Amino acid sequence: QVQLVESGGGLVQAGGSLRLSCAASGRTSSSYAMAWFRQAPGKEREFVAAISWGGGTTDYADSVKGRFTIFRDNAKSTVYLQMNSLKPEDTAVYYCAADEGGGLGSTYPAPYDYWGQGTQVTVSS
């Protein structure tokens, strides 16, 4: 089993920044593709960003391109989401996910094998 634990969420003013971390424990592998999703109350869980197992390829939702950066440190078994220029519409619970299939992670939640518990991000106007 692999366990994922997110941290770094909180309350921030619009225009501010947060860095989310997702630490993996258990039987981890550098072959996992990783991704971040988010879910606001009453909304579907939506794709935010994904990164390939080697970290060389990334993908972003149109709504966060140019503002968010996903990166990973496999030596620390951790994936990060650097969020800059935050907007109130970014308010959601953010989840990290791992896909044992490797490659670049899917933009859909269903294929992911492991999920973290989520961390709340609230952006005020």
C-alpha positions in Angstrom: 0.0 0.0 0.0 1.0 3.6 -0.6 -0.2 6.4 1.6 -0.3 10.0 0.5 -0.6 12.9 2.9 -1.1 16.5 1.8 -0.1 19.6 3.7 0.4 23.3 3.1 -3.2 24.4 2.7 -4.7 27.4 4.5 -6.3 30.8 4.2 -4.6 33.3 1.8 -5.6 36.6 0.3 -6.2 36.8 -3.4 -2.9 37.3 -5.2 -1.0 35.4 -2.6 0.8 32.1 -2.8 0.8 28.7 -1.2 2.9 25.6 -1.7 1.2 22.3 -1.2 3.2 19.1 -0.4 2.2 15.5 -0.8 4.4 13.0 1.0 4.2 9.4 0.0 4.9 6.5 2.4 4.7 2.8 2.2 5.7 0.9 -1.0 6.5 3.9 -3.1 8.0 3.9 -6.6 9.5 6.6 -8.8 7.5 5.1 -11.7 4.3 6.6 -10.3 2.7 9.4 -12.2 1.4 12.0 -9.8 -1.4 14.6 -10.0 -3.3 17.2 -8.1 -7.1 17.5 -8.2 -9.4 19.8 -6.4 -13.0 19.7 -5.3 -15.2 22.6 -4.2 -18.5 21.9 -2.3 -21.2 20.8 -4.7 -18.7 20.5 -7.5 -17.1 17.6 -9.4 -13.6 16.7 -8.6 -11.5 18.5 -11.2 -8.0 18.0 -12.6 -5.4 20.6 -11.7 -2.0 19.4 -12.7 -0.1 16.2 -13.4 3.6 15.2 -13.7 5.2 12.2 -15.2 7.1 9.6 -13.1 10.4 11.1 -14.2 9.3 14.7 -13.6 10.1 15.8 -17.2 6.6 16.2 -18.5 3.7 18.2 -16.9 0.2 19.1 -17.7 -2.1 21.8 -16.3 -5.7 22.7 -16.4 -6.4 25.8 -18.4 -7.6 27.6 -15.3 -4.2 27.3 -13.6 -1.7 27.6 -16.4 0.9 30.2 -15.8 0.0 30.4 -12.1 0.5 26.9 -10.7 3.6 24.7 -11.0 3.8 21.0 -10.2 7.1 19.4 -9.4 8.4 16.4 -7.6 11.4 15.2 -5.5 11.5 11.5 -5.8 14.4 11.2 -3.4 12.0 12.6 -0.8 8.9 10.8 -2.2 7.1 14.1 -2.4 5.2 16.0 -5.0 4.5 19.7 -4.7 2.1 22.2 -6.1 3.3 25.8 -6.1 0.3 28.1 -6.4 0.8 31.7 -7.2 -1.5 34.6 -8.0 -4.3 32.8 -6.2 -7.9 33.6 -7.0 -11.1 33.1 -4.9 -12.1 30.5 -7.6 -9.2 28.4 -6.5 -10.9 27.7 -3.2 -11.3 24.0 -2.8 -10.0 20.9 -1.1 -6.9 19.8 -2.9 -6.0 16.2 -3.3 -2.9 14.5 -4.6 -3.1 11.2 -6.4 -0.7 8.5 -7.7 -1.0 6.3 -10.7 1.0 3.1 -10.8 0.7 3.1 -14.6 3.4 5.7 -14.9 3.7 8.1 -17.8 1.9 11.3 -17.5 -1.1 11.1 -15.2 -4.6 11.2 -16.5 -6.8 14.3 -16.3 -9.6 12.1 -15.0 -9.7 10.9 -11.4 -10.8 7.3 -12.0 -7.4 5.8 -13.1 -5.5 6.8 -10.0 -4.7 4.1 -7.5 -3.9 6.2 -4.4 -5.3 9.4 -2.9 -4.5 11.7 -0.1 -6.9 12.9 2.5 -7.0 16.4 1.0 -6.0 19.8 2.3 -8.2 22.9 2.3 -7.2 26.0 0.3 -9.3 29.1 0.9 -8.6 32.3 -1.1 -10.3 35.4 0.2 -11.0 38.6 -1.9 
